[in-house]
Amino acid sequence: MVSANANQLRYDGRVVIVTGAGAGLGREYALLFGSRGAKVVVNDLGGNFHGQGKSNAADNVVAEIRAAGGTAVPDYNSVVDGDKIIQTAMEAFGRVDILINNAGILRDKSLARISDEDWNLIQDVHLKGSFVTTRAAWPIMKRQNYGRIIMTSSNSGVYGNFGQANYSAAKLGLVGLANTVAIEGEKNNIHCNVIVPTAASRMTEGILPEILFNELKPKLIAPVVAYLCHESCEDTGSVIESAAGWATKVHFVRGKGCILRTSIGDVVSPEYVQKVWSKVTDMSNATHLNAIGEASLTLVDVLEKLRDGQNNEQSITDTYKFNFKDVILYALGVGASVTDENDLRFLYENHPDFSALPTFFILPGLLSVMGSNLTASAISHANFDLTNILHGEQYIELFDSVPTEGMLTTTSSVIEVLDKKSGALVITQSDSYDDNGTLIARNQSSTFVVGAGNFNGKTKPGPEVKPLVPNPKRSPDASVQIKTNRDQAALYRLSGDLNPMHIDPSFSAIAGYKIPILHGLCTMGISVRSVLKQYGDDDSSYFRCAKVRFSKPVLPGQTLRIDMWKEPNNRVCFRTVVVETNTEVLSGAYVDLKKIVVKPNMTAASNLQSDAVFAGIKERVAENEAKAKAINAVFLYKITDSGKVAKEWVLDLKKASVYEGPVQGKADTTMTISDSDMVDLALGKLQPQTAFMKGKLKITGNIMLAQKLAPLLKTEAKL
Ligand code: NAI
């Protein structure tokens, strides 16, 4: 007898029929069941794998089971006569608990060469054989109020395989058969599941590569089938793939789809289908449906929407699930770096102040609008694709303390469609709520659809659309330079915007760019991050809202300069410029903070004593604008502290403007001097000529111009 340990899954008293059990997979199933107490009917016609001839393969397996102490009988019927196999089981053992429909043959030929005989034989053995055998076992299982049935499918059916049209059709037919058998068997505790095996057998010899063939032992699949047939297994209607000591469930999934008309009376046109085809075939939000009823429910929902006159996706609701990894990936995508210790709070989930960058919360709105049909529905009068839409402006507002993980439910709708003549401007608003229904973020996003204008539409937005704020006329109060990485777009796109324009050179070339461009929202993320660093203490909770216009694209690897102006009411206006080309890429932009905290290292720099000298110069320049302009030159001061340049000041007298560096444009004269010497110079303790002779003042560029500065330098400022 086979020894049983207490935890072993057993089949004592169960009668198992394995069809095609004379070889390959069936043989392994039969041996395993036989070793675990089941009474086994070893069915096999004993033909070759084309279904020809007969042999005593079943007898050999029966002998093996018996030799190991098990119970088994042979059966030589074809599965096409399935009722006879069931009869064998009833005569030998009086019941049927488990039926494994496994017998199979191949008649591989390319479609045109498949004869009727090849077709019929394959359907007969696989599909009809499984059907008739199952049908014969059915009343017995119902009476017993117990049954476990396996159908054997194949990846050739699931995915197709060249030269196997007949076999593929039969094998996927078995999945359909199992789906319904599972439903009909439910009330009688009859389960039906599908196995999709890949194993070395005479059937796959010469088909599977040798290296795989040797490792794909049928023995490794038998335990999966055995478990599926155990009374403790609750699965029914499952498709399980297994090979090489690995198994998984396989699902059909269905995309979100797209409504193709706007009201119940509307027709569907092939042109509209073509227009929204990418939405029809978008599988990014695909789900598995458990029952046909669920499929019908969607249709009821669609019809209700159409009846209510709810235009095709005028408003959509989506969920966005995220955790610390998404938050960190986004921060890396917009250039946060461990080389700046203040950035660690955006990059390390165990940091005491771990938080998401404010612009992270653009994602839920963006992704829901991108995955929807909102823009297409809003301008159904025109055709467009990914190459003629431009992201125009973006606004984000945060309301409550922002989470670092969880699920946000976002409702998006079109709030304006403006006729800009050369195109249409579609403005969507997305409100994202947390699980408690608290509004976390509001995004407004405007998309310019080139060529979709001139439809006699509204030209100006309503008051709910947040406007841009022009940059102040004066020189910026602070400027920060950030070099983007050549891989910036490749990294940023992993946060969800997978538009090939940002990664695929052939795609961006069509749009006329020499390399894939950076996402505008990445430039925005980088810029808002630097404003928060400069004026918001790197604290996301100080963020209120931000708005930008995307005026020109950025190429990954270019250097961004973010010019900032500190304005009343905790507003920081900014613009972003590509340094290499001196091109403005973000315009009319601002960040509103709850509180302004000037960057600590700026404060340290502000502590330079010479700051007061420049403050004095600034005042005098403002008072004597005309005189200053008469000098008509740009001076750059590099102020050193402990031998290093600690700060730069620019006296742009052409514009009568004094500001902290870096210099915008070109300096005529550059002077390098230490902080204390600069103070001494201003106090008259150190003469410029002496300083120059002693090497305390280094001058490059136009030296003569430096002399014109003397009157401005004299200071009465409190030093
Ligand atoms: P196999 O050829 O080693 O075993 C099949 C057995 O079925 C043979 O012993 C054969 O005599 C028997 N049989 C054929 N026609 C019969 C009929 N009309 N009535 C009774 N017995 C009959 O093949 P293997 O690989 O063990 O295949 C078992 C099952 O798994 C088949 O249904 C096959 O289509 C399926 N399958 C196998 C894959 C593999 O990688 N081996 C891949 C996908 C599916």
Boltz pocket constraint, residues with backbone or C-beta under 6 A from the ligand:
constraints:
  - pocket:
      binder: B
      contacts: [[A, 19], [A, 20], [A, 21], [A, 22], [A, 23], [A, 24], [A, 25], [A, 26], [A, 43], [A, 44], [A, 45], [A, 46], [A, 47], [A, 48], [A, 49], [A, 51], [A, 57], [A, 77], [A, 78], [A, 79], [A, 80], [A, 101], [A, 102], [A, 103], [A, 104], [A, 105], [A, 125], [A, 129], [A, 152], [A, 153], [A, 154], [A, 155], [A, 196], [A, 197], [A, 198], [A, 199], [A, 200], [A, 201], [A, 202], [A, 203], [A, 204]]
      max_distance: 6.0
